[in-house]
Structure formats: C-alpha cells, structure tokens
Amino acid sequence: MPKIYYDGEIKILDHGKWQEWIWPCGFKHREGEIPEEEQHLFYQRYNPQAGRITHRSSLGSLIELAQKRQRQEE
C-alpha cells in the first residue's frame, strides 16, 4: 500500500522505489523504478501523433498572414 502525501492540491503517492504525483487536472508524473506493468500500460496508450501540431499552409501564405497582422497592428 503506497504512502499518500499532499503538497497543496497535488497528491503524492510513495510506492517505495518509485513515486507518483497526481494533479487535480488529471496529469500524472511518475519517477523512480517504475514497475514493468505500469510502463506497458503507458506505452500501450502512447500516441506520438496526437500531440503534434502540423501546419498545412505553405510558407508564402504564412508570410502573407504575418504581414497582414502587422498592418492591422499599425
């Protein structure tokens, strides 16, 4: 059974060889010797494409947009 601590609203679980921080928004951070089954769960759900922002515009259209915004600011 992990030891539970609180740092403000952040819940800290001390599992002995590894610790886990849980924020109120649901973000989790783990540090230490994380068990293999925890690592497998993380990498099963890992989707590197989900966090990437892709621009589908051409360089010319991005330059035009920047110039248009500069003109509006003046």
Rosetta silent file (secondary structure, phi, psi, omega in degrees, C-alpha in Angstrom):
SEQUENCE: MPKIYYDGEIKILDHGKWQEWIWPCGFKHREGEIPEEEQHLFYQRYNPQAGRITHRSSLGSLIELAQKRQRQEE
SCORE:     score description
SCORE:     0.000 S_00000001
   1 L     0.000  126.034 -178.546    0.000    0.000    0.000 S_00000001
   2 L   -73.818  151.513  173.382    1.549    3.340   -1.021 S_00000001
   3 E   -81.998  137.062 -176.319    2.021    6.188    1.413 S_00000001
   4 E  -111.616  128.118  176.611   -0.121    9.194    0.458 S_00000001
   5 E  -126.295  162.018  174.968    1.031   12.796    0.915 S_00000001
   6 E  -127.556  134.620  173.251   -0.374   16.132   -0.237 S_00000001
   7 E  -120.108   89.283 -172.338    1.560   19.169   -1.462 S_00000001
   8 L    69.491 -122.707  178.892   -1.198   21.715   -1.766 S_00000001
   9 L   -93.268   -2.568 -177.769   -3.635   20.167   -4.246 S_00000001
  10 E   -87.097  125.931  179.089   -1.039   17.730   -5.629 S_00000001
  11 E   -92.455  127.993 -179.419   -1.414   14.161   -4.371 S_00000001
  12 E  -114.559  122.852  177.494    1.885   12.308   -3.923 S_00000001
  13 E  -107.791  121.204  179.288    1.917    8.514   -3.739 S_00000001
  14 E  -103.125  109.802 -178.264    5.140    6.970   -2.446 S_00000001
  15 L   -94.675   10.397 -178.146    5.387    3.342   -3.565 S_00000001
  16 L    98.941  -85.096 -178.863    8.848    2.834   -2.072 S_00000001
  17 L   -83.240  -11.478  178.728   11.115    2.539   -5.113 S_00000001
  18 E  -146.759  153.897 -178.701    9.009    4.957   -7.182 S_00000001
  19 E  -121.536  155.174 -179.681    6.790    7.965   -6.613 S_00000001
  20 E  -136.134  128.489  177.047    3.711    9.233   -8.407 S_00000001
  21 E  -108.147  132.711  179.692    2.380   12.809   -8.440 S_00000001
  22 E  -125.171  119.954  179.146   -1.271   13.399   -9.400 S_00000001
  23 L   -88.315  158.926  179.631   -2.524   16.921  -10.169 S_00000001
  24 L   -59.801  -27.547 -179.637   -6.211   17.946   -9.856 S_00000001
  25 L   -76.956   -7.542  179.196   -6.474   18.236  -13.671 S_00000001
  26 L   104.470   -7.541  178.528   -5.601   14.519  -14.001 S_00000001
  27 L   -65.694  136.604  178.944   -1.949   14.906  -15.062 S_00000001
  28 E  -123.036  138.442  175.465    0.281   12.156  -13.635 S_00000001
  29 E  -127.254  130.087  178.866    4.060   12.156  -13.234 S_00000001
  30 E  -119.985  142.894 -177.967    5.976    9.031  -12.220 S_00000001
  31 E  -145.530  141.265  178.703    9.608    8.870  -11.147 S_00000001
  32 E   113.951 -156.223 -179.829   11.916    6.099   -9.967 S_00000001
  33 L   -85.887   83.616 -175.983   11.951    2.364  -10.683 S_00000001
  34 L   -72.216  133.852 -179.909    8.503    2.123  -12.251 S_00000001
  35 L   -60.171  151.606 -176.180    7.138   -1.459  -12.428 S_00000001
  36 H   -60.008  -39.654 -179.136    7.108   -3.117  -15.829 S_00000001
  37 H   -65.889  -32.810  175.645    3.308   -3.463  -15.940 S_00000001
  38 H   -66.953  -40.514  178.483    2.924    0.319  -15.372 S_00000001
  39 H   -65.061  -40.492  179.056    5.322    1.010  -18.238 S_00000001
  40 H   -63.616  -40.394  177.754    3.412   -1.367  -20.530 S_00000001
  41 H   -61.835  -42.078 -179.857    0.125    0.408  -19.727 S_00000001
  42 H   -63.310  -49.605 -175.228    1.690    3.786  -20.560 S_00000001
  43 H   -74.741  -18.918  173.101    3.195    2.707  -23.873 S_00000001
  44 H   -67.009  -36.626 -178.042    0.024    0.872  -24.960 S_00000001
  45 H   -91.651   -4.147 -174.405   -1.830    4.206  -24.840 S_00000001
  46 L   -70.766  125.288  178.964    1.080    6.278  -26.200 S_00000001
  47 L  -132.693   95.533 -175.429    0.236    8.070  -29.439 S_00000001
  48 L   -65.502  -23.006  179.515    3.015   10.440  -30.555 S_00000001
  49 L   -73.758  -21.945 -175.453    0.909   11.840  -33.420 S_00000001
  50 L   -67.768  -30.907 -175.450   -1.769   13.123  -31.021 S_00000001
  51 L   -95.414    0.916 -176.436    0.424   15.864  -29.534 S_00000001
  52 L   -93.929  139.258  175.918    1.931   17.231  -32.726 S_00000001
  53 L  -101.350  125.710  179.353    0.726   20.377  -34.420 S_00000001
  54 L  -114.356  136.433  175.745    1.049   20.318  -38.167 S_00000001
  55 L   -98.151  125.632 -179.318    0.810   23.361  -40.403 S_00000001
  56 L  -100.370    4.508  179.966   -0.773   22.612  -43.714 S_00000001
  57 L   -86.411  157.088  175.790   -0.171   26.103  -45.070 S_00000001
  58 L   -81.424  164.079  179.112    2.592   26.999  -47.461 S_00000001
  59 H   -61.425  -39.917 -179.981    5.438   29.269  -46.382 S_00000001
  60 H   -61.674  -42.337 -179.998    4.152   32.018  -48.660 S_00000001
  61 H   -69.686  -32.512  176.470    0.691   32.035  -47.095 S_00000001
  62 H   -68.146  -37.875  177.488    2.184   32.132  -43.585 S_00000001
  63 H   -66.213  -43.349  177.736    4.324   35.159  -44.554 S_00000001
  64 H   -60.469  -42.013  179.140    1.270   36.902  -46.024 S_00000001
  65 H   -63.287  -42.576  178.610   -0.682   36.242  -42.839 S_00000001
  66 H   -63.809  -41.036  178.212    2.133   37.675  -40.686 S_00000001
  67 H   -66.520  -38.689  178.585    2.325   40.796  -42.873 S_00000001
  68 H   -63.065  -42.624  178.936   -1.455   41.229  -42.718 S_00000001
  69 H   -65.902  -36.355  177.416   -1.375   41.047  -38.898 S_00000001
  70 H   -64.661  -41.932  178.893    1.444   43.614  -38.770 S_00000001
  71 H   -63.603  -36.830  179.638   -0.588   46.013  -40.936 S_00000001
  72 H   -68.585  -34.310  179.232   -3.597   45.599  -38.653 S_00000001
  73 H   -68.839  -29.301 -176.406   -1.485   46.409  -35.570 S_00000001
  74 L   -79.165    0.000    0.000   -0.272   49.689  -37.117 S_00000001
